[in-house]
Protein backbone atom coordinates (compact mmCIF):
# COMPACT_ATOMS: atom_id res chain seq x y z
CA UNK A 1 0.00 0.00 0.00
CA UNK A 2 2.84 2.40 0.85
CA UNK A 3 4.55 1.59 -2.45
CA UNK A 4 1.35 2.50 -4.29
CA UNK A 5 1.26 5.92 -2.56
CA UNK A 6 4.90 6.58 -3.40
CA UNK A 7 4.25 5.65 -7.05
CA UNK A 8 1.27 7.99 -7.30
CA UNK A 9 3.26 10.78 -5.67
CA UNK A 10 6.05 10.29 -8.19
CA UNK A 11 3.59 10.32 -11.11
CA UNK A 12 1.95 13.52 -9.90
CA UNK A 13 5.36 15.13 -9.50
CA UNK A 14 6.40 14.14 -13.02
CA UNK A 15 3.14 15.42 -14.56
CA UNK A 16 3.58 18.73 -12.78
CA UNK A 17 7.20 19.10 -13.86
CA UNK A 18 6.36 18.16 -17.45
CA UNK A 19 3.44 20.59 -17.55
CA UNK A 20 5.57 23.46 -16.23
CA UNK A 21 8.34 22.66 -18.70
CA UNK A 22 5.82 22.66 -21.57
CA UNK A 23 4.34 26.01 -20.56
CA UNK A 24 7.81 27.49 -20.15
CA UNK A 25 8.86 26.17 -23.57
CA UNK A 26 5.82 27.90 -25.07
CA UNK A 27 7.27 31.19 -23.83
CA UNK A 28 4.92 31.86 -20.93
CA UNK A 29 6.58 33.38 -17.86
CA UNK A 30 6.15 31.41 -14.66
CA UNK A 31 5.77 32.82 -11.17
CA UNK A 32 4.16 35.92 -9.72
CA UNK A 33 4.84 38.94 -11.94
CA UNK A 34 3.89 41.29 -9.09
CA UNK A 35 6.19 39.74 -6.49
CA UNK A 36 8.68 42.63 -6.31
CA UNK A 37 5.97 45.29 -6.26
CA UNK A 38 4.02 43.42 -3.56
CA UNK A 39 7.16 43.00 -1.48
CA UNK A 40 7.99 46.69 -1.81
CA UNK A 41 4.46 47.63 -0.65
CA UNK A 42 4.75 45.37 2.39
CA UNK A 43 8.10 46.93 3.31
CA UNK A 44 6.69 50.45 2.94
CA UNK A 45 3.70 49.56 5.10
CA UNK A 46 5.93 48.04 7.79
CA UNK A 47 8.22 51.10 7.73
CA UNK A 48 5.23 53.44 8.09
CA UNK A 49 3.86 51.45 11.03
CA UNK A 50 7.25 51.46 12.74
CA UNK A 51 7.69 55.20 12.19
CA UNK A 52 4.29 55.85 13.80
CA UNK A 53 5.58 54.13 16.94
CA UNK A 54 9.04 55.74 16.97
CA UNK A 55 8.19 58.50 19.46
CA UNK A 56 6.36 56.15 21.82
CA UNK A 57 9.08 53.49 21.82
CA UNK A 58 11.84 56.09 22.10
CA UNK A 59 10.17 57.62 25.15
CA UNK A 60 10.02 54.21 26.84
CA UNK A 61 13.69 53.63 26.06
CA UNK A 62 14.63 57.05 27.49
CA UNK A 63 12.72 56.16 30.66
CA UNK A 64 14.99 53.10 30.99
CA UNK A 65 12.34 50.48 30.21
CA UNK A 66 13.43 47.02 29.19
CA UNK A 67 11.98 45.49 26.04
CA UNK A 68 9.55 43.27 27.93
CA UNK A 69 8.36 46.30 29.90
CA UNK A 70 7.82 48.20 26.65
CA UNK A 71 5.76 45.30 25.26
CA UNK A 72 3.64 45.19 28.42
CA UNK A 73 3.10 48.95 28.30
CA UNK A 74 2.16 48.96 24.60
CA UNK A 75 -0.40 46.23 25.28
CA UNK A 76 -1.68 48.08 28.39
CA UNK A 77 -2.34 51.27 26.42
CA UNK A 78 -4.03 49.31 23.64
CA UNK A 79 -1.53 49.54 20.79
CA UNK A 80 -2.09 46.67 18.35
CA UNK A 81 0.12 45.17 15.65
CA UNK A 82 -0.79 45.86 12.01
CA UNK A 83 -2.83 42.66 12.00
CA UNK A 84 -4.71 43.65 15.15
CA UNK A 85 -2.94 41.45 17.69
CA UNK A 86 -1.29 42.27 20.99
CA UNK A 87 2.41 42.98 20.90
CA UNK A 88 4.91 40.21 21.51
CA UNK A 89 8.58 40.66 22.29
CA UNK A 90 9.60 39.58 18.79
CA UNK A 91 7.29 42.16 17.21
CA UNK A 92 8.86 44.94 19.24
CA UNK A 93 12.38 43.71 18.45
CA UNK A 94 11.68 43.73 14.72
CA UNK A 95 10.26 47.24 14.88
CA UNK A 96 13.23 48.45 16.90
CA UNK A 97 15.63 46.89 14.40
CA UNK A 98 13.75 48.57 11.55
CA UNK A 99 14.04 51.92 13.35
CA UNK A 100 17.64 51.40 14.43
CA UNK A 101 16.74 51.60 18.13
CA UNK A 102 18.25 49.74 21.05
CA UNK A 103 17.50 49.39 24.74
CA UNK A 104 21.13 48.66 25.62
CA UNK A 105 22.32 51.42 27.91
CA UNK A 106 26.01 52.05 28.37
CA UNK A 107 27.49 54.42 30.91
Helices and strands as residue ranges (DSSP letters): H 2-25, H 35-62, H 67-76, H 89-99
